[in-house]
Amino acid sequence: MQRITTGIIIFDQIEVLDFCGPFEVFSVTRLNEEQRREEPSPFQPVIVAENTEPVTTAGGMRVIPDYCFDACPELDILVVPGGWGVRKQMENPSLLQWLKTRGSKVQTLAAVCTGSMLLGAAGLLSGRHATTHWRSLDWMQTSFPDVTVEREQHVVIDGSLITSAGISAGIDMALTVVGIHCGSSVAAATARHMEYSFNTSNTRRI
């Protein structure tokens, strides 16, 4: 089975659930629930950062990336989480250039919470529909006036771009990605395995 390489970006002061929620979804997905212990996930999640030094999250967790930017393999999916550290990273030309280059090549580009602000700063939201954490909706609209800010949706799908509201909404985003790549029944089974209530009624496809 050719696994779907799924890169999740991390940086200092990232929100823990923003990246751990999607990582959990992608790591526990199975195409055949009856073979859960025998078969791997169709997704291969990898943690990527600017360098391989430990990253300290907003809650103080220390995380060691799998790859630095320069050594990161080709990705099928790129996930950009958010958190307080986004404000500093929006002024980081190395990260923004890497996102711009890699984000234009992947099959699916996704953001959780204020991770969408990084996509905007990298020029990847221009002319698109997107959302973010409810506290940052006005910030998004002011910062990127050419973006149609979706204020009522939990997950927004605009072509190959998927953005979600804050923190726990990243789980819904990741399950949505599973549904797109593997089918809605696999997404539903993944949510059931996680004992997570996956409600698609607050998802908008443009």
C-alpha contacts under 8 A as a table, 3 or more apart, distances in Angstrom:
res1	aa1	res2	aa2	distance
1	M	42	P	7.43
2	Q	42	P	7.47
3	R	41	S	7.67
3	R	42	P	4.89
3	R	43	F	5.32
3	R	44	Q	5.98
4	I	42	P	6.06
4	I	43	F	4.51
4	I	44	Q	5.70
4	I	75	L	7.86
4	I	76	D	5.99
4	I	77	I	7.45
5	T	43	F	6.03
5	T	44	Q	4.81
5	T	45	P	6.09
5	T	46	V	7.35
5	T	74	E	7.55
5	T	75	L	5.21
5	T	76	D	5.30
5	T	77	I	6.45
6	T	43	F	6.53
6	T	44	Q	5.75
6	T	45	P	4.56
6	T	46	V	6.07
6	T	75	L	5.96
6	T	76	D	5.98
6	T	77	I	4.61
6	T	78	L	5.86
6	T	79	V	7.41
7	G	45	P	5.85
7	G	46	V	4.97
7	G	47	I	5.94
7	G	48	V	6.35
7	G	75	L	6.27
7	G	76	D	7.95
7	G	77	I	6.16
7	G	78	L	4.85
7	G	79	V	6.10
8	I	19	F	6.83
8	I	23	F	7.72
8	I	45	P	7.07
8	I	46	V	6.15
8	I	47	I	5.02
8	I	48	V	5.91
8	I	78	L	6.06
8	I	79	V	4.74
8	I	80	V	6.13
8	I	81	P	7.48
9	I	19	F	7.87
9	I	47	I	6.04
9	I	48	V	4.86
9	I	49	A	5.74
9	I	78	L	7.74
9	I	79	V	6.39
9	I	80	V	5.41
9	I	81	P	6.72
10	I	14	I	6.49
10	I	19	F	7.47
10	I	47	I	6.91
10	I	48	V	6.20
10	I	49	A	5.36
10	I	55	V	7.29
10	I	65	P	7.75
10	I	80	V	7.71
10	I	81	P	7.17
11	F	14	I	5.73
11	F	49	A	6.23
11	F	50	E	7.66
11	F	55	V	5.93
11	F	56	T	7.49
11	F	57	T	7.50
11	F	85	G	6.93
11	F	89	Q	7.99
12	D	55	V	5.25
12	D	56	T	5.01
12	D	57	T	5.55
12	D	58	A	7.35
12	D	85	G	5.84
13	Q	56	T	6.06
13	Q	57	T	4.35
13	Q	58	A	4.09
13	Q	59	G	7.68
13	Q	83	G	6.33
13	Q	84	W	5.68
13	Q	85	G	4.42
13	Q	86	V	7.88
14	I	18	D	7.60
14	I	56	T	7.62
14	I	57	T	4.84
14	I	58	A	5.41
14	I	81	P	7.29
14	I	82	G	5.87
14	I	83	G	4.52
14	I	84	W	6.30
14	I	85	G	5.51
14	I	86	V	7.39
15	E	18	D	5.35
15	E	19	F	7.20
15	E	57	T	6.18
15	E	58	A	5.48
15	E	59	G	7.41
15	E	81	P	7.50
15	E	82	G	6.08
15	E	83	G	4.46
15	E	84	W	7.19
15	E	167	I	7.26
16	V	19	F	5.90
16	V	20	C	5.95
16	V	57	T	6.24
16	V	58	A	6.91
16	V	59	G	7.05
16	V	61	M	7.87
17	L	20	C	4.83
17	L	21	G	5.06
17	L	167	I	5.83
17	L	168	S	6.44
17	L	170	G	7.76
18	D	21	G	5.98
18	D	22	P	7.11
18	D	81	P	5.19
18	D	82	G	6.29
18	D	83	G	7.62
18	D	112	V	6.06
18	D	113	C	7.17
18	D	166	G	7.76
18	D	167	I	4.93
18	D	168	S	6.83
18	D	170	G	5.85
19	F	22	P	5.62
19	F	23	F	6.13
19	F	81	P	5.69
19	F	170	G	7.69
20	C	23	F	4.91
20	C	24	E	6.01
21	G	24	E	5.27
21	G	25	V	6.44
21	G	168	S	7.04
21	G	170	G	6.27
21	G	171	I	5.22
22	P	25	V	5.03
22	P	26	F	6.16
22	P	170	G	5.99
22	P	171	I	5.35
22	P	173	M	7.66
22	P	174	A	5.21
23	F	26	F	5.28
23	F	27	S	5.99
23	F	45	P	6.39
24	E	27	S	5.19
24	E	28	V	6.08
25	V	28	V	5.53
25	V	29	T	6.18
25	V	171	I	6.81
25	V	174	A	6.29
25	V	175	L	6.64
25	V	190	T	7.11
25	V	191	A	7.94
26	F	29	T	5.57
26	F	41	S	7.09
26	F	43	F	5.68
26	F	44	Q	7.27
26	F	45	P	6.42
26	F	174	A	7.11
26	F	178	V	7.54
27	S	41	S	5.83
27	S	43	F	6.64
27	S	44	Q	7.00
27	S	45	P	6.65
28	V	41	S	6.16
28	V	190	T	6.88
29	T	41	S	5.14
29	T	42	P	6.98
29	T	43	F	7.45
29	T	178	V	7.79
29	T	186	V	7.37
29	T	187	A	7.62
29	T	190	T	5.37
30	R	33	E	5.89
30	R	35	Q	7.86
30	R	36	R	6.22
30	R	39	E	7.36
30	R	40	P	6.85
30	R	41	S	5.03
30	R	42	P	6.64
30	R	186	V	7.05
30	R	190	T	7.14
31	L	41	S	7.37
31	L	42	P	7.09
31	L	182	C	7.48
31	L	186	V	6.17
32	N	35	Q	5.46
32	N	36	R	6.61
33	E	36	R	5.04
33	E	189	A	7.54
35	Q	38	E	5.13
35	Q	39	E	5.74
36	R	39	E	5.79
36	R	40	P	7.46
37	R	40	P	7.77
41	S	44	Q	6.93
46	V	65	P	7.98
46	V	66	D	6.12
46	V	67	Y	7.63
47	I	65	P	5.06
47	I	66	D	5.13
47	I	67	Y	6.53
48	V	65	P	5.41
48	V	66	D	5.95
48	V	67	Y	4.91
48	V	68	C	5.65
48	V	69	F	6.64
48	V	72	C	7.01
49	A	52	T	6.57
49	A	65	P	6.00
49	A	67	Y	6.52
49	A	68	C	5.06
49	A	69	F	6.12
50	E	68	C	5.15
50	E	69	F	5.18
50	E	94	S	7.79
50	E	95	L	6.81
51	N	65	P	7.81
51	N	67	Y	7.35
51	N	68	C	4.40
51	N	69	F	6.65
52	T	64	I	6.61
52	T	65	P	5.51
52	T	66	D	7.21
52	T	67	Y	6.32
52	T	68	C	5.38
53	E	64	I	6.54
53	E	65	P	7.35
54	P	62	R	5.92
54	P	63	V	5.26
54	P	64	I	4.54
54	P	65	P	6.87
55	V	62	R	5.45
55	V	63	V	5.09
55	V	64	I	6.33
55	V	65	P	7.58
56	T	59	G	7.89
56	T	60	G	5.62
56	T	61	M	5.60
56	T	62	R	4.55
56	T	63	V	6.45
57	T	60	G	5.12
57	T	61	M	5.23
57	T	62	R	6.39
57	T	63	V	7.65
58	A	61	M	7.50
58	A	83	G	7.23
58	A	84	W	7.07
58	A	85	G	7.80
65	P	68	C	7.09
67	Y	70	D	7.94
67	Y	71	A	5.86
67	Y	72	C	5.32
68	C	71	A	5.44
68	C	72	C	5.97
69	F	72	C	5.32
69	F	98	W	7.25
75	L	78	L	6.68
75	L	102	R	7.90
75	L	106	V	6.12
76	D	106	V	4.95
76	D	107	Q	5.34
76	D	108	T	6.73
77	I	106	V	5.55
77	I	107	Q	5.89
77	I	108	T	4.80
77	I	109	L	5.94
77	I	110	A	7.64
78	L	102	R	7.92
78	L	103	G	6.80
78	L	106	V	6.70
78	L	108	T	6.51
78	L	109	L	5.08
78	L	110	A	6.12
79	V	109	L	6.24
79	V	110	A	4.69
79	V	111	A	5.46
79	V	112	V	7.54
80	V	110	A	6.18
80	V	111	A	4.53
80	V	112	V	6.25
80	V	115	G	5.09
80	V	116	S	7.19
80	V	118	L	7.76
80	V	119	L	7.85
81	P	111	A	5.60
81	P	112	V	4.62
81	P	113	C	6.45
81	P	114	T	6.95
81	P	115	G	4.50
81	P	116	S	7.79
82	G	85	G	7.36
82	G	86	V	5.99
82	G	111	A	7.71
82	G	112	V	5.96
82	G	113	C	5.23
82	G	114	T	4.39
82	G	115	G	3.93
82	G	116	S	7.48
82	G	167	I	7.92
83	G	86	V	5.76
83	G	113	C	7.35
83	G	114	T	6.27
83	G	115	G	7.37
84	W	87	R	6.34
85	G	88	K	5.60
85	G	89	Q	6.39
86	V	89	Q	4.92
86	V	90	M	6.04
86	V	114	T	6.87
86	V	115	G	6.91
86	V	117	M	7.53
86	V	118	L	6.85
87	R	90	M	5.45
87	R	91	E	7.40
88	K	91	E	5.65
88	K	92	N	6.92
89	Q	92	N	4.81
89	Q	95	L	7.08
89	Q	96	L	7.89
89	Q	118	L	7.41
90	M	93	P	7.87
90	M	96	L	7.23
90	M	117	M	7.69
90	M	118	L	5.90
90	M	121	A	6.22
92	N	95	L	5.61
92	N	96	L	6.29
93	P	96	L	5.06
93	P	97	Q	5.90
94	S	97	Q	5.39
94	S	98	W	6.20
95	L	98	W	5.10
95	L	99	L	6.12
96	L	99	L	5.09
96	L	100	K	6.10
96	L	118	L	7.15
96	L	119	L	7.91
96	L	121	A	6.93
96	L	122	A	4.99
97	Q	100	K	5.01
97	Q	101	T	6.14
97	Q	122	A	6.72
98	W	101	T	5.20
98	W	102	R	5.96
98	W	103	G	7.93
99	L	102	R	5.25
99	L	103	G	5.24
99	L	119	L	7.25
99	L	122	A	6.45
100	K	103	G	5.29
100	K	104	S	6.26
100	K	119	L	7.85
100	K	122	A	5.37
100	K	123	G	6.92
100	K	124	L	6.73
101	T	104	S	5.74
101	T	105	K	7.04
102	R	105	K	5.32
102	R	106	V	6.60
103	G	106	V	5.78
103	G	109	L	6.15
103	G	124	L	7.48
104	S	124	L	7.85
106	V	109	L	6.42
107	Q	160	S	6.51
108	T	160	S	4.94
108	T	161	L	6.15
108	T	162	I	7.50
108	T	177	V	7.95
109	L	160	S	6.16
109	L	161	L	4.95
109	L	162	I	6.29
110	A	161	L	5.78
110	A	162	I	4.62
110	A	163	T	5.51
110	A	173	M	7.80
111	A	114	T	7.65
111	A	115	G	5.11
111	A	116	S	5.14
111	A	119	L	7.71
111	A	162	I	6.51
111	A	163	T	4.76
111	A	164	S	6.38
111	A	170	G	7.81
112	V	115	G	5.27
112	V	116	S	6.56
112	V	132	T	7.04
112	V	163	T	6.04
112	V	164	S	5.13
112	V	165	A	6.44
112	V	166	G	6.38
112	V	167	I	6.76
112	V	169	A	7.11
112	V	170	G	5.13
112	V	173	M	7.47
113	C	116	S	6.50
113	C	131	T	7.81
113	C	132	T	4.62
113	C	133	H	4.75
113	C	163	T	7.74
113	C	164	S	5.99
113	C	165	A	4.99
113	C	166	G	3.96
113	C	167	I	5.80
113	C	169	A	7.61
113	C	170	G	7.35
114	T	117	M	5.23
114	T	118	L	7.28
114	T	132	T	5.48
114	T	133	H	6.10
114	T	136	S	7.13
114	T	166	G	7.22
115	G	118	L	5.31
115	G	119	L	6.75
115	G	132	T	7.71
116	S	119	L	4.94
116	S	120	G	6.22
116	S	130	A	7.56
116	S	131	T	7.28
116	S	132	T	6.29
116	S	163	T	6.61
117	M	120	G	4.94
117	M	121	A	6.15
117	M	132	T	7.84
117	M	140	M	6.61
118	L	121	A	4.97
118	L	122	A	6.16
119	L	122	A	5.04
119	L	123	G	6.36
119	L	124	L	5.15
119	L	125	L	6.16
120	G	123	G	5.09
120	G	124	L	5.48
120	G	125	L	4.91
120	G	126	S	7.11
120	G	144	F	6.76
121	A	124	L	7.52
123	G	126	S	6.05
125	L	128	R	5.27
125	L	129	H	7.53
125	L	130	A	7.43
125	L	147	V	6.35
126	S	144	F	7.67
126	S	146	D	5.88
126	S	147	V	5.80
127	G	146	D	5.47
127	G	147	V	5.30
127	G	148	T	7.21
128	R	146	D	7.73
128	R	147	V	5.37
128	R	148	T	6.15
128	R	158	D	6.77
129	H	147	V	5.92
129	H	148	T	4.58
129	H	149	V	5.94
129	H	150	E	6.63
129	H	156	V	7.21
129	H	157	I	7.86
129	H	158	D	6.14
129	H	206	I	7.49
130	A	147	V	6.98
130	A	148	T	6.38
130	A	149	V	5.34
130	A	150	E	5.82
130	A	156	V	6.03
130	A	157	I	7.87
130	A	158	D	7.62
130	A	162	I	7.57
130	A	163	T	5.72
130	A	164	S	7.75
131	T	137	L	7.04
131	T	149	V	5.62
131	T	150	E	5.16
131	T	151	R	6.60
131	T	153	Q	7.33
131	T	154	H	7.82
131	T	155	V	7.41
131	T	156	V	6.66
131	T	163	T	5.80
131	T	164	S	5.80
131	T	165	A	5.95
132	T	136	S	6.37
132	T	137	L	6.09
132	T	140	M	7.73
132	T	163	T	7.01
132	T	164	S	5.81
132	T	165	A	4.40
132	T	166	G	6.08
133	H	136	S	5.36
133	H	137	L	6.52
133	H	164	S	7.74
133	H	165	A	4.58
133	H	166	G	4.04
133	H	167	I	7.58
134	W	137	L	5.45
134	W	151	R	7.41
134	W	165	A	6.77
134	W	166	G	6.96
135	R	138	D	7.53
136	S	139	W	4.97
136	S	140	M	6.16
137	L	140	M	5.14
137	L	141	Q	6.31
137	L	149	V	7.03
137	L	151	R	6.83
138	D	141	Q	5.02
138	D	142	T	6.05
139	W	142	T	5.21
139	W	143	S	5.92
140	M	143	S	5.14
140	M	144	F	5.81
140	M	145	P	7.88
140	M	149	V	7.29
141	Q	144	F	5.37
141	Q	145	P	5.34
141	Q	147	V	6.92
141	Q	148	T	7.75
141	Q	149	V	6.30
142	T	145	P	5.84
144	F	147	V	5.65
145	P	148	T	7.71
150	E	153	Q	6.05
150	E	156	V	7.51
152	E	202	N	7.90
153	Q	156	V	6.50
153	Q	164	S	7.91
153	Q	165	A	7.49
153	Q	202	N	5.37
153	Q	203	T	5.91
153	Q	204	R	6.55
154	H	164	S	5.62
154	H	165	A	5.23
154	H	169	A	6.51
154	H	172	D	7.96
154	H	202	N	5.39
154	H	203	T	5.81
155	V	162	I	7.06
155	V	163	T	5.87
155	V	164	S	4.36
155	V	165	A	6.52
155	V	169	A	7.42
155	V	172	D	7.16
155	V	173	M	6.09
155	V	202	N	6.72
155	V	203	T	4.65
155	V	204	R	6.37
156	V	162	I	5.64
156	V	163	T	5.37
156	V	164	S	6.23
156	V	203	T	5.81
156	V	204	R	4.94
156	V	205	R	6.01
156	V	206	I	7.53
157	I	160	S	7.27
157	I	161	L	5.94
157	I	162	I	4.58
157	I	163	T	6.77
157	I	203	T	7.60
157	I	204	R	6.08
157	I	205	R	4.56
157	I	206	I	6.02
158	D	161	L	5.13
158	D	162	I	6.26
158	D	205	R	6.13
158	D	206	I	5.03
159	G	162	I	7.74
159	G	206	I	7.19
162	I	173	M	7.15
163	T	173	M	7.05
164	S	169	A	5.85
164	S	170	G	6.16
164	S	172	D	7.80
164	S	173	M	5.93
165	A	169	A	5.41
165	A	170	G	7.31
166	G	169	A	5.48
166	G	170	G	7.04
167	I	170	G	5.85
168	S	171	I	5.75
168	S	172	D	7.53
169	A	172	D	5.15
169	A	173	M	6.29
170	G	173	M	4.81
170	G	174	A	6.07
171	I	174	A	5.12
171	I	175	L	6.16
172	D	175	L	5.08
172	D	176	T	6.04
172	D	198	F	6.50
172	D	199	N	7.86
173	M	176	T	5.01
173	M	177	V	6.32
174	A	177	V	4.97
174	A	178	V	6.25
175	L	178	V	4.89
175	L	179	G	6.20
175	L	187	A	5.51
175	L	188	A	7.99
175	L	190	T	7.64
175	L	191	A	7.29
175	L	198	F	7.85
176	T	179	G	5.01
176	T	180	I	6.30
176	T	187	A	7.14
177	V	180	I	5.06
177	V	181	H	6.22
178	V	181	H	5.29
178	V	182	C	5.52
178	V	183	G	6.87
178	V	184	S	7.62
178	V	186	V	7.18
178	V	187	A	5.44
179	G	182	C	5.30
179	G	183	G	4.33
179	G	184	S	4.41
179	G	185	S	7.39
179	G	186	V	6.61
179	G	187	A	4.97
180	I	183	G	5.83
180	I	184	S	7.31
182	C	186	V	6.18
182	C	187	A	7.41
183	G	186	V	5.57
183	G	187	A	6.56
184	S	187	A	5.00
184	S	188	A	6.10
185	S	188	A	5.05
185	S	189	A	6.13
186	V	189	A	5.06
186	V	190	T	6.08
187	A	190	T	5.08
187	A	191	A	6.26
188	A	191	A	5.14
188	A	192	R	6.17
188	A	198	F	7.38
189	A	192	R	4.99
189	A	193	H	6.14
190	T	193	H	5.11
190	T	194	M	6.32
191	A	194	M	5.07
191	A	195	E	6.03
191	A	196	Y	5.08
191	A	197	S	6.76
191	A	198	F	6.23
192	R	195	E	4.77
192	R	196	Y	6.03
192	R	197	S	7.57
193	H	196	Y	7.68
199	N	202	N	7.03
200	T	203	T	5.38
